[in-house]
C-alpha cells in the first residue's frame, strides 16, 4: 500500500490502454474499478492516462520516468492482481533507473585519490 502513495515520486506519467469490449482486457477494467480512485487520491499530481481503444487493442500498462525513459508491460488476459504487479514492477524499474543515474552522476564528480 505504501508504494502506491509514492507513485508520483517515481513516475512522471502512467498510461493504461485497453479495449472495453475485448475479454482480454477484463483484468485492466477490474483494476481500474478497484484501484483508480485510491491511486489518484494518493497521487493527485500524477498524470494517469486511461485510454480505451478499438476491439483489437492489446491491453498494456506503460510508465514514463526519469530522463524520458519508458517501460511497458503487455496485460493480455491479465487479472487485476497481475496489473497491480505490473505497476509495482514499473515503480521498481523507475527506482532502479533513478538510482543508476544518480550513481553514475556521482561517479563523475568524485575526486581522484592522491597518493
N, C-alpha and C positions, 0 to 999 in steps of 0.2 A: 504493500500500500504506500509506503513512504516514497518508493521510487516513482510512483505516479505523480506525486506532488512536485518532483524535481524535473519533470519533463522539459519545462521551459528553460531550465539551466543547461540542459544537454542538447536539445534540439532547437533548430531555428524554424522548422516547419514540419508538419505531419500531414501526410496525404493518405486517404483511404479511397480506393477505387473499387467499384463493384457493379453488378447488374441486379437491379431489384427483381427481375423476373427469372433469372437463371438460378437453378437449385445449387449450383456451385458456390454461390455467394451467401448461403444461409448463415454461415458462421460469422461473416462480417456484419450482416444485418443484426444478428443476435448480439454481437459485441457492441454495436452502436446503440442498440436499445438499452443494454445494461450499463455500459461504461461511459458513453459520451458525456453525459451531463456531469458526472463526477470528475472526469478528466478536465473538462472545460472549466468547471468551478475551481479546481485546484491550480489551473494554469490559464488564467483569463487572457494573458497576452500572447499565448502561443497560437499561431495560425494553424487551425485544424481544417483542412480542406477535405470535404466529403463529396466525392464525385460519383454519380450513378451514370452508367454508360448503357450502351446497347446490349441486347440479349447475349451477344457473343463476347462481351467484355470479360477478361480474366480478372478475378479479384486479386488485389495486391495492397500492400501497405508500403509506403515509402517515407523516408525522412531526409531532410537536408540539415546538415550540421556544420560545424566549424570549417572555415576555409572553402566553402562551397561544395563540400563533399556530399554525396548522396548514397543511400543504400536502400534496397527494397527487397521484399520477400513476396513470393507468389503464395496466395492464400486459396487456391483452388481446392474445394472440398474441405476446407479447414473448419474446425469447430471454434466456438467463441474463445475457449481457453488457448487454442493454437494462435489466435490473433493476439491475445494477451502476451503469449510467449514471444511472438514475433516482435511486438512492440518493445518488450523488455530487452530482446536481443539488439534492437536498433539503439536503445539507450546505452547498452553496454558497448556497442560499436562506436558510438559517438564519444563516450568517455575514453575509450582506448585511443581513439584518434586525437582527442584533445591532449591526452597525456603524452602521446608520442610527439605531438607538435611542440608542447612545452619543453620536453626533454631535449629535442633537437635544437630548439631555440636557445635553451640554457647552455648547451654544449658549445655553441658558437661564442659565448661570452665568457667562457672560463679562461682564467689566466694560466699561462703555461707555468709548469714547475721550474723554478730556478735552482739549480744545483750549485 
